[in-house]
Amino acid sequence: MTNRKKSLITWGVSAIVALSTVSCIEVDKTLGSGYIPTDYDLALYSGQLDVPVEMKMSDSLQTMYSGYYVFGSYRDQLFGEVDAASAFSVIPSIYENDFGDAPTVKYLRMYITINSHSIFNSWEASIPQNIYLYKLTKEIDTLKPYNNSYTVGDYDPVPINEETVYIKGDSIVFDIDKTYAEELLKATKLERDSANHFLKRFKGFYLRTDPMPGSLIGGRLNLVSAGNIYMVLNYRHKSAADNIDTDSLVTYYTSESVPYASWYKHSTKSMETSSPAQKVYIEGMAGIKPYIDFTNIKTAFDTWAQENGIDIKRVIFSKAELVLPYEFPSDYKTMNQFPSKIFLATRVRDTTTNLRYYQPVSDIYLDGSDGEVDRVNFDYRINITTYLQKVITNRHTDASYLKTWVFPVMASSSTSSTSYYVENTAYYKAILNGNLAQRKPHLEFTYSILK
């Protein structure tokens, strides 16, 4: 059997791409011969290709309707400071509500149920955090879908909650300034009758904490499930016509369908590079990520095919894995900071809203797609067989399909299916091997050539 590999594909240090010697594996050609045309000569080959990895921010991360409100702060010796805040809206539980004659406020109180924390050490669960609530000055809508969409001009700079310190526990309760409560009592009949009209006037809130003080390392990011915030307005309801003079309550609630989004600020922008040497970093939320431009991979395969007289469109992959090695940390507990599953993701355009968002490539739905951390071989292996096939045969319609990030991913399961998304609410951090490391990022693949 002829070995179709004549020479190595080698690039300069800047590209760091090399296709290793392809080995030929003898196969039983009679197996399945009834299903293959007689003019097809199939052989199975294996190969390896070094992958040039860059590091880029994933800062335009879609955070609207992510399932959680995230707020808090964390500081790391390597990755620096991470701050998170959330914008959310509330709507009244009772419409067509009449507040009576000259109602007076007794209190307006907000209740927040904490679902979980993103921490790396147990002691961080009880770090004191100052909580601040602000009035939004702009509506939460599709114009603010990304983590970096919000600016200080989108909310009133003066907090409207009483002084609040959150130390630990599963709930936060605080009173809101009566001036804001009085605004709620001035809602018009139209605003009381319609959630849309209510939200145009009462745009919602912005929730954040202080950054970690001084040079302290550590912190906590708090995660609240969408819908786990509500507030209660207690006021004196008087109506001479109805002979009413009593305390009344109105509840304002959040839900997964009421607009909300998160905002993240990372300090790792300066770590972006097109040629990381020994280390590549992966950070959760909107932080630094391994970035791979598959234009380079396509060029490497095209060069190899041309040198060996192969029609690249007749190359069929039976399996292709992106392998991202790492070195086991000296402190084994550090492995708890690594994401349990990662995958290749591209930025796709929503045909309805025309907005772009990160989405794992479709191979994640294949059996054996993997992408899980391997604590035995010290690597992540991501099955991208279908994706790579489309890349080398140009079976894609958007150039952005070749621009990829490596993201932590999450699964959402129902009784009938499982869906995968990039993880945009939990914070992870990990150090992988770089382009000049002994165990560097690479592709491992087996393939056939249709003759």
Order of alpha helices (4+ residues) and beta strands (2+ residues): beta-beta-beta-beta-beta-beta-beta-beta-beta-beta-beta-beta-beta-alpha-alpha-alpha-beta-beta-beta-beta-beta-beta-beta-alpha-beta-beta-beta-beta-beta-alpha-beta-beta-beta-beta
